[in-house]
Amino acid sequence: MPDRRVPADPAGRPASVDLWVIPLTGATPAADVLSPTERERAARFRFDRDRARYVAAHGAMRCILGDALGRPPASLAFEVGPLGKPALADHPALHFNLSHSRDLAVLAVTTHGPVGVDVEAALPIPDSVAVAEANFSPAERAALRRLPEAERVAGFHRLWTRKEAYLKAIGTGLSHALDRFTVTSDAAAARVVEIDGDAAAGARWAVAPLVLPSPFVGAVAIRAEGIVLRPQIWPA
Ligand SMILES: CC(C)(COP(=O)(O)OP(=O)(O)OC[C@H]1O[C@@H](n2cnc3c(N)ncnc32)[C@H](O)[C@@H]1OP(=O)(O)O)[C@@H](O)C(=O)NCCC(=O)NCCS
């Protein structure tokens, strides 16, 4: 059966991405939509709070994707890529990516192409400079060093979320070397500067920062000429 509510994205345009912000603190009305595998995973959490967050995030994800496809949420089947990226088994044209941190989840949904999203709580990380020096590209490390001390935490998280969003878009996650590509650290201009030294390859990607409640920061990445983000709050 064709997807009823998934329009094709016109070529040559910025990617239109629905960005769902999902608070994980409230009730979890969607728990009954989870698959047996998801319920088993939920049952394995040691702490009730983590279980409730998992159920809320994955229940909301099923409801949002089901709504986009005009399908019952519980009927959706997921498969995972070789490095763990989930995809819709029967609806490969609808791309999505989930990220969660503490009591907040974000879900990016688009028909444009593979998408990646990352959310983090932008709190000081004691060894952030060491993490950056050990993992980031030379240009990113230099950019971070240039920032005034007071801006370094924010700069680190901007770099981190943009990098992770890109790695989640290509589906490798952190198994891909973090120093093989460069993203910008400045607040005003989010973009991929180079991939394996190739600036043209970087320019084929678009990155957008997310506007989220404090202390959360995030980014979404997609191979496109630009991103038109459509923020939404779950439940709508
Ligand atoms: C994917 C990864 C970057 C997530 O990092 P994180 O900051 O802890 O988590 P986030 O909240 O941002 O994202 C988690 C979600 O991303 C999705 N995800 C999982 N693997 C993914 C991948 N390879 N690419 C894109 N998205 C992925 C899932 O929906 C996951 O949600 P879930 O755990 O509730 O099912 C990290 O787990 C990673 O790099 N894993 C290594 C990949 C790997 O080596 N896999 C080999 C074994 S299969």
The ligand as a Tripos MOL2 file, in Angstrom:
@<TRIPOS>MOLECULE
LIG
   48    50     1     0     0
SMALL
NO_CHARGES

@<TRIPOS>ATOM
      1 C1         24.2970    6.1800   17.7940 C.3       1 LIG1
      2 C2         24.9910    6.9430   18.9040 C.3       1 LIG1
      3 C3         25.7900    8.0490   18.2670 C.3       1 LIG1
      4 C4         23.9180    7.5060   19.8590 C.3       1 LIG1
      5 O1         24.5340    8.3300   20.7900 O.3       1 LIG1
      6 P1         23.7990    8.9260   22.0890 P.3       1 LIG1
      7 O2         24.2020   10.3550   22.2170 O.co2     1 LIG1
      8 O3         24.0640    8.0350   23.2180 O.co2     1 LIG1
      9 O4         22.2810    8.7810   21.8370 O.3       1 LIG1
     10 P2         21.1680    9.6640   21.1540 P.3       1 LIG1
     11 O5         20.1480    9.8620   22.1890 O.co2     1 LIG1
     12 O6         21.6650   10.8790   20.4310 O.co2     1 LIG1
     13 O7         20.6170    8.6880   20.0080 O.3       1 LIG1
     14 C5         20.1080    7.4420   20.3420 C.3       1 LIG1
     15 C6         19.1690    7.0260   19.2320 C.3       1 LIG1
     16 O8         19.8350    7.1020   17.9770 O.3       1 LIG1
     17 C7         19.3360    6.0630   17.1380 C.3       1 LIG1
     18 N1         20.5290    5.3380   16.6730 N.ar      1 LIG1
     19 C8         21.1080    4.2250   17.1770 C.ar      1 LIG1
     20 N2         22.1930    3.9090   16.4270 N.ar      1 LIG1
     21 C9         22.2720    4.8270   15.4510 C.ar      1 LIG1
     22 C10        23.1800    5.0250   14.3670 C.ar      1 LIG1
     23 N3         24.2140    4.2010   14.1180 N.pl3     1 LIG1
     24 N4         22.9940    6.0790   13.5410 N.ar      1 LIG1
     25 C11        21.9500    6.9180   13.7370 C.ar      1 LIG1
     26 N5         21.0490    6.7850   14.7600 N.ar      1 LIG1
     27 C12        21.2310    5.7510   15.6010 C.ar      1 LIG1
     28 C13        18.3800    5.2210   17.9640 C.3       1 LIG1
     29 O9         17.0610    5.6280   17.6530 O.3       1 LIG1
     30 C14        18.7270    5.6040   19.3820 C.3       1 LIG1
     31 O10        17.6180    5.5870   20.2290 O.3       1 LIG1
     32 P3         17.3460    4.3510   21.2290 P.3       1 LIG1
     33 O11        18.6640    4.0060   21.8500 O.co2     1 LIG1
     34 O12        16.3510    4.8590   22.2020 O.co2     1 LIG1
     35 O13        16.8240    3.2580   20.3620 O.co2     1 LIG1
     36 C15        25.9320    6.0430   19.6980 C.3       1 LIG1
     37 O14        25.1580    5.0910   20.4000 O.3       1 LIG1
     38 C16        26.9260    5.3070   18.8320 C.2       1 LIG1
     39 O15        27.8140    5.8900   18.2220 O.2       1 LIG1
     40 N6         26.8620    4.0230   18.7530 N.am      1 LIG1
     41 C17        27.8880    3.2960   18.0160 C.3       1 LIG1
     42 C18        27.4140    2.7570   16.7340 C.3       1 LIG1
     43 C19        28.0850    1.4270   16.5960 C.2       1 LIG1
     44 O16        29.2670    1.2760   16.6620 O.2       1 LIG1
     45 N7         27.2580    0.4180   16.3640 N.am      1 LIG1
     46 C20        27.7610   -0.9080   16.1990 C.3       1 LIG1
     47 C21        26.9370   -1.8660   16.9530 C.3       1 LIG1
     48 S1         25.3370   -2.0700   16.1940 S.3       1 LIG1
@<TRIPOS>BOND
     1     1     2 1
     2     2     3 1
     3     2     4 1
     4     2    36 1
     5     4     5 1
     6     5     6 1
     7     6     7 2
     8     6     8 1
     9     6     9 1
    10     9    10 1
    11    10    11 2
    12    10    12 1
    13    10    13 1
    14    13    14 1
    15    14    15 1
    16    15    16 1
    17    15    30 1
    18    16    17 1
    19    17    18 1
    20    17    28 1
    21    18    19 ar
    22    18    27 ar
    23    19    20 ar
    24    20    21 ar
    25    21    22 ar
    26    21    27 ar
    27    22    23 1
    28    22    24 ar
    29    24    25 ar
    30    25    26 ar
    31    26    27 ar
    32    28    29 1
    33    28    30 1
    34    30    31 1
    35    31    32 1
    36    32    33 2
    37    32    34 1
    38    32    35 1
    39    36    37 1
    40    36    38 1
    41    38    39 2
    42    38    40 1
    43    40    41 1
    44    41    42 1
    45    42    43 1
    46    43    44 2
    47    43    45 1
    48    45    46 1
    49    46    47 1
    50    47    48 1
@<TRIPOS>SUBSTRUCTURE
     1 LIG1         1 GROUP 0 **** ****
